[in-house]
Amino acid sequence: GTTGRGIGPAYEDKVARRALRVQDFFYPEQFAAKLRENLDYHNFALTQYYKVDALDFNRVLDEAMSYAERIKPMVVDVSSALYAAEQAGQNLLFEGAQGTLLDIDHGTYPFVTSSNCVAGNAAAGSGVGPGSLHYILGITKAYCTRVGAGPFPSELYDHENPNKQDPVGIRLAEVGKEFGSVTGRPRRTGWLDAAALKRSIQINGLSGLCITKLDVLDGIETIRLCVGYKLDGKTLDVLPRGAEAVARCVPIYEDFKGWTDSTVGITDWNKLPKTAQDYLKRVEAICGKPIAMVSTGPERDETILLHHPFEA
């Protein structure tokens, strides 16, 4: 579902080559001309299709130019700045948003966002060469969540679906405080899907994994891990392409004994309960990538660091 913040329409403008760009602020007359053309296009839709008032050109222009005075001093050639920093031996850190399966090209289309949110877009979006991405850390919760519509093979809980009200899923949502960061909508929850992780590893070329929210699993008697699917009489060990196929997948699970001891705030791997270690080791083995970090709480320092990305 949409966040209602205009992201989709903004990307439509970009692809249609009618978008206004920050660099246009440096050419006020051209900006005004582009804005007028843009408003003519969108005002037609607003008045003729949505039956609401048109936006006033002068008001929008004044508002935009007030932003321009604050934004222009911060505008730099990002590609050149990052290249210079790298040549000087500095570390570069890119942080992605959303998730692989929400990517416009590689996600469960049409239940996706409007942009590329895989690791490769760190290079394309910033202007650094792809060879500059030396270590790619894939971040996943110790269980699965999804906001809005779309296939979810290992799903346990959906607040809008009376057939998806598993007590463990409800517990994950409550303990994990699973609400959309923009909309506040309750997230759907389910068991960790290692087969979907394998698809993400392929697409992103991951170097290692960071498992977050391990502490949310504290106290669950039996923990399940999706390791594959049954689909049309076949057994799959990686998420298939296409939302239609994913929606028909029946998950295959491995079960693990849970733990009763609290993992909150643990920063030493050896202090984790043995059953928690076993669960994480199995995730690592199935995915074929090392776990570099494990998060055991909401605070920055509540982290087990096994492999430092900048020292890999």
Protein Blocks (a to p, Z undefined) as FASTA:
>chain_A
ZZhlommmmmmmmmnopaccfklmmmmmlmmmmmmmmmmmmmmmmmmmnopacddfklmm
mmmmmmmmmmmmmpccfklmmmmmmmnopacddddehjfklpfklmccfbbcfbdcbfkl
mmmmnopafklmmbccddddfbdcdededddfkbcbdfklmklccfklmmmmmmnopacf
klopacddddddfklmmmmmmmnopabdcdehklmmgoiabacddfbdceehiacfbdce
hjklmmmpccddddddddfbdfehiabfklpcfklmmmmmmmmmmnopacfbdcfbjbfk
lccdfbdfklZZ
